[in-house]
Amino acid sequence: MVLTTSPQQSFQPRKEFLRKQGTSHHFSLVTFNGADILRLSHFPAQVIAGLRKLFEEQDVFRFYREDGELQVAEFVLADKMWSGKSTR
């Protein structure tokens, strides 16, 4: 038995499986790597510049690197600002 489709018949997926065209996703992500590294992904340049200026003024800034293509900025800070200290 051979199944054939006529030119008049075409496959129509259900609407919940159709992707909406033009739906864009915008996000920013902050990660803390270790006790002294702050990584920012997909942040506006003004935010990154503002943080860099703040860290330099507070004298907690040790190193900075950026990958413009991947939209990632990484700050290595002199202090371990968010490391938890045990109270035991």
MDTraj code that builds the backbone (N, CA, C; nanometers):
import mdtraj as md
import numpy as np

residues = "MET VAL LEU THR THR SER PRO GLN GLN SER PHE GLN PRO ARG LYS GLU PHE LEU ARG LYS GLN GLY THR SER HIS HIS PHE SER LEU VAL THR PHE ASN GLY ALA ASP ILE LEU ARG LEU SER HIS PHE PRO ALA GLN VAL ILE ALA GLY LEU ARG LYS LEU PHE GLU GLU GLN ASP VAL PHE ARG PHE TYR ARG GLU ASP GLY GLU LEU GLN VAL ALA GLU PHE VAL LEU ALA ASP LYS MET TRP SER GLY LYS SER THR ARG".split()
xyz = np.array([
    [0.0836, -0.1172, 0.0000],
    [0.0000, 0.0000, 0.0000],
    [0.0887, 0.1244, 0.0000],
    [0.0610, 0.2168, -0.0860],
    [0.1382, 0.3397, -0.0988],
    [0.0480, 0.4575, -0.0638],
    [0.0982, 0.5407, 0.0261],
    [0.0230, 0.6608, 0.0622],
    [0.0746, 0.7776, -0.0199],
    [-0.0137, 0.8489, -0.0776],
    [0.0252, 0.9674, -0.1540],
    [-0.0571, 1.0852, -0.1046],
    [-0.0012, 1.2012, -0.1214],
    [-0.0760, 1.3223, -0.0863],
    [-0.0978, 1.4020, -0.2127],
    [-0.2109, 1.4579, -0.2200],
    [-0.2399, 1.5406, -0.3370],
    [-0.1869, 1.6811, -0.3103],
    [-0.1614, 1.7583, -0.4148],
    [-0.1141, 1.8957, -0.3968],
    [-0.2129, 1.9805, -0.3168],
    [-0.3391, 1.9445, -0.3158],
    [-0.4375, 2.0225, -0.2428],
    [-0.4263, 1.9982, -0.0924],
    [-0.3808, 1.8816, -0.0533],
    [-0.3658, 1.8519, 0.0877],
    [-0.2263, 1.8952, 0.1336],
    [-0.2213, 1.9600, 0.2466],
    [-0.0912, 1.9946, 0.3032],
    [-0.0973, 1.9764, 0.4540],
    [0.0159, 1.9507, 0.5104],
    [0.0232, 1.9274, 0.6541],
    [0.0030, 2.0582, 0.7287],
    [-0.0841, 2.0598, 0.8263],
    [-0.1094, 2.1772, 0.9096],
    [-0.0879, 2.1382, 1.0557],
    [0.0237, 2.1788, 1.1164],
    [0.0442, 2.1452, 1.2580],
    [-0.0547, 2.2209, 1.3460],
    [-0.0779, 2.1664, 1.4628],
    [-0.1669, 2.2338, 1.5555],
    [-0.1064, 2.3664, 1.5978],
    [-0.1924, 2.4615, 1.6326],
    [-0.1449, 2.5973, 1.6588],
    [-0.0488, 2.6057, 1.7770],
    [-0.0588, 2.5169, 1.8748],
    [0.0327, 2.5231, 1.9883],
    [0.1756, 2.4821, 1.9516],
    [0.1938, 2.4191, 1.8352],
    [0.3268, 2.3825, 1.7899],
    [0.3872, 2.4833, 1.6928],
    [0.3123, 2.5822, 1.6549],
    [0.3634, 2.6851, 1.5647],
    [0.4422, 2.7878, 1.6447],
    [0.5567, 2.8252, 1.5939],
    [0.6376, 2.9281, 1.6582],
    [0.5899, 3.0645, 1.6122],
    [0.5804, 3.1532, 1.7066],
    [0.5418, 3.2898, 1.6719],
    [0.6630, 3.3608, 1.6129],
    [0.6440, 3.4179, 1.5002],
    [0.7514, 3.4918, 1.4357],
    [0.7670, 3.6268, 1.5041],
    [0.8891, 3.6685, 1.5218],
    [0.9146, 3.8004, 1.5785],
    [0.9127, 3.8045, 1.7300],
    [0.8986, 3.6910, 1.7954],
    [0.9025, 3.6900, 1.9404],
    [1.0479, 3.6917, 1.9840],
    [1.0865, 3.7996, 2.0458],
    [1.2252, 3.8089, 2.0908],
    [1.2293, 3.8008, 2.2424],
    [1.3400, 3.7516, 2.2910],
    [1.3586, 3.7373, 2.4336],
    [1.4732, 3.8275, 2.4755],
    [1.4493, 3.9091, 2.5747],
    [1.5520, 3.9983, 2.6266],
    [1.5770, 3.9606, 2.7713],
    [1.7025, 3.9445, 2.8066],
    [1.7350, 3.9088, 2.9432],
    [1.8732, 3.9614, 2.9776],
    [1.8969, 3.9737, 3.1050],
    [2.0285, 4.0031, 3.1592],
    [2.0512, 3.9040, 3.2717],
    [2.1761, 3.8654, 3.2898],
    [2.2069, 3.7632, 3.3876],
    [2.3275, 3.8061, 3.4696],
    [2.3164, 3.7953, 3.6018],
    [2.4273, 3.8219, 3.6935],
    [2.4660, 3.6902, 3.7573],
    [2.5955, 3.6591, 3.7552],
    [2.6418, 3.5390, 3.8235],
    [2.7595, 3.5749, 3.9128],
    [2.7684, 3.5065, 4.0241],
    [2.8802, 3.5191, 4.1154],
    [2.9627, 3.3930, 4.1007],
    [3.0852, 3.4073, 4.0557],
    [3.1735, 3.2925, 4.0361],
    [3.2826, 3.2986, 4.1410],
    [3.2816, 3.2051, 4.2294],
    [3.3778, 3.2092, 4.3382],
    [3.3389, 3.3198, 4.4352],
    [3.4347, 3.3624, 4.5140],
    [3.4071, 3.4643, 4.6144],
    [3.4427, 3.6045, 4.5670],
    [3.5039, 3.6168, 4.4488],
    [3.5497, 3.7495, 4.4084],
    [3.5220, 3.7844, 4.2619],
    [3.4433, 3.7057, 4.1910],
    [3.4177, 3.7312, 4.0494],
    [3.2694, 3.7581, 4.0271],
    [3.2421, 3.8675, 3.9600],
    [3.1064, 3.9061, 3.9231],
    [3.0988, 3.9070, 3.7714],
    [3.0078, 3.8284, 3.7142],
    [2.9934, 3.8199, 3.5684],
    [2.8564, 3.8722, 3.5282],
    [2.8550, 3.9603, 3.4287],
    [2.7318, 4.0196, 3.3770],
    [2.7147, 3.9782, 3.2320],
    [2.5983, 3.9256, 3.1989],
    [2.5699, 3.8849, 3.0611],
    [2.4517, 3.9631, 3.0078],
    [2.4682, 4.0195, 2.8893],
    [2.3621, 4.0899, 2.8169],
    [2.3108, 4.2133, 2.8914],
    [2.3987, 4.2858, 2.9582],
    [2.3614, 4.4108, 3.0231],
    [2.3915, 4.5270, 2.9297],
    [2.3156, 4.6352, 2.9391],
    [2.3473, 4.7547, 2.8599],
    [2.4855, 4.8089, 2.8970],
    [2.5515, 4.8693, 2.8012],
    [2.6862, 4.9224, 2.8228],
    [2.6891, 5.0267, 2.9340],
    [2.5809, 5.1031, 2.9501],
    [2.5765, 5.2049, 3.0543],
    [2.5824, 5.1420, 3.1939],
    [2.5177, 5.0289, 3.2120],
    [2.5184, 4.9599, 3.3412],
    [2.6588, 4.9094, 3.3728],
    [2.7232, 4.8494, 3.2753],
    [2.8583, 4.7968, 3.2952],
    [2.9556, 4.9101, 3.3253],
    [2.9451, 5.0192, 3.2506],
    [3.0329, 5.1344, 3.2742],
    [3.0088, 5.1928, 3.4133],
    [2.8831, 5.2000, 3.4550],
    [2.8515, 5.2523, 3.5875],
    [2.9074, 5.1655, 3.6992],
    [2.8952, 5.0343, 3.6849],
    [2.9513, 4.9439, 3.7850],
    [3.1034, 4.9524, 3.7887],
    [3.1638, 4.9608, 3.6725],
    [3.3102, 4.9709, 3.6681],
    [3.3565, 5.0976, 3.7396],
    [3.2879, 5.2079, 3.7148],
    [3.3229, 5.3342, 3.7801],
    [3.3033, 5.3231, 3.9318],
    [3.1928, 5.2638, 3.9753],
    [3.1657, 5.2465, 4.1179],
    [3.2718, 5.1603, 4.1844],
    [3.3077, 5.0485, 4.1225],
    [3.4077, 4.9600, 4.1803],
    [3.5447, 5.0273, 4.1881],
    [3.5778, 5.1077, 4.0857],
    [3.7053, 5.1802, 4.0890],
    [3.7051, 5.2841, 4.2006],
    [3.5949, 5.3553, 4.2177],
    [3.5860, 5.4566, 4.3227],
    [3.5910, 5.3942, 4.4616],
    [3.5323, 5.2762, 4.4785],
    [3.5310, 5.2083, 4.6079],
    [3.6607, 5.1313, 4.6336],
    [3.7494, 5.1308, 4.5367],
    [3.8794, 5.0640, 4.5467],
    [3.8650, 4.9141, 4.5762],
    [3.7669, 4.8513, 4.5146],
    [3.7493, 4.7068, 4.5280],
    [3.7710, 4.6357, 4.3943],
    [3.8098, 4.7108, 4.2950],
    [3.8249, 4.6623, 4.1584],
    [3.9677, 4.6135, 4.1380],
    [3.9856, 4.4906, 4.0907],
    [4.1185, 4.4367, 4.0660],
    [4.1446, 4.4107, 3.9174],
    [4.0440, 4.3572, 3.8463],
    [4.0646, 4.3212, 3.7062],
    [3.9297, 4.3241, 3.6353],
    [3.9338, 4.3565, 3.5058],
    [3.8114, 4.3630, 3.4255],
    [3.8412, 4.3053, 3.2881],
    [3.7473, 4.2284, 3.2371],
    [3.7580, 4.1827, 3.0979],
    [3.6185, 4.1758, 3.0377],
    [3.6147, 4.1879, 2.9063],
    [3.4857, 4.1945, 2.8376],
    [3.4948, 4.1231, 2.7038],
    [3.3874, 4.0565, 2.6674],
    [3.3746, 3.9940, 2.5359],
    [3.2518, 4.0563, 2.4708],
    [3.2743, 4.1526, 2.3826],
    [3.1653, 4.2241, 2.3186],
    [3.0787, 4.1363, 2.2299],
    [3.1398, 4.0383, 2.1673],
    [3.0652, 3.9491, 2.0789],
    [2.9648, 3.8649, 2.1576],
    [3.0061, 3.8152, 2.2732],
    [2.9176, 3.7348, 2.3573],
    [2.8383, 3.8194, 2.4563],
    [2.8676, 3.9473, 2.4625],
    [2.8027, 4.0416, 2.5544],
    [2.8186, 3.9984, 2.6996],
    [2.9443, 3.9699, 2.7366],
    [2.9759, 3.9280, 2.8727],
    [3.0850, 4.0189, 2.9279],
    [3.0654, 4.0666, 3.0500],
    [3.1666, 4.1447, 3.1208],
    [3.1942, 4.0756, 3.2529],
    [3.3215, 4.0742, 3.2921],
    [3.3593, 4.0066, 3.4150],
    [3.4460, 4.0982, 3.4996],
    [3.4091, 4.1121, 3.6257],
    [3.4841, 4.1914, 3.7213],
    [3.5468, 4.0976, 3.8235],
    [3.6756, 4.1136, 3.8465],
    [3.7420, 4.0435, 3.9549],
    [3.7660, 4.1494, 4.0616],
    [3.7095, 4.1251, 4.1792],
    [3.7133, 4.2240, 4.2856],
    [3.8194, 4.1887, 4.3895],
    [3.8737, 4.2912, 4.4530],
    [3.9792, 4.2711, 4.5522],
    [3.9239, 4.2115, 4.6797],
    [3.8045, 4.2506, 4.7180],
    [3.7434, 4.1976, 4.8400],
    [3.6483, 4.0839, 4.8048],
    [3.6267, 3.9994, 4.9011],
    [3.5299, 3.8907, 4.8849],
    [3.3996, 3.9377, 4.9468],
    [3.3326, 4.0275, 4.8774],
    [3.2196, 4.1013, 4.9319],
    [3.1024, 4.0126, 4.9706],
    [3.0772, 3.9043, 4.9014],
    [2.9587, 3.8242, 4.9280],
    [2.9924, 3.6863, 4.9822],
    [3.1159, 3.6668, 5.0239],
    [3.1489, 3.5360, 5.0811],
    [3.0938, 3.5291, 5.2233],
    [3.0301, 3.4186, 5.2522],
    [2.9709, 3.4012, 5.3850],
    [3.0780, 3.3624, 5.4857],
    [3.0652, 3.4168, 5.6040],
    [3.1570, 3.3824, 5.7116],
    [3.0822, 3.2957, 5.8110],
    [3.1406, 3.1868, 5.8447],
    [3.0769, 3.0948, 5.9370],
    [3.0748, 3.1542, 6.0779],
    [2.9646, 3.1359, 6.1474],
    [2.9530, 3.1859, 6.2842],
    [2.9676, 3.0724, 6.3846],
    [3.0096, 2.9570, 6.3409],
    [3.0242, 2.8405, 6.4291],
    [3.1517, 2.8487, 6.5092],
])
top = md.Topology()
chain = top.add_chain()
for i, resn in enumerate(residues, 1):
    res = top.add_residue(resn, chain, resSeq=i)
    for name in ("N", "CA", "C"):
        top.add_atom(name, md.element.get_by_symbol(name[0]), res)
traj = md.Trajectory(xyz[None], top)
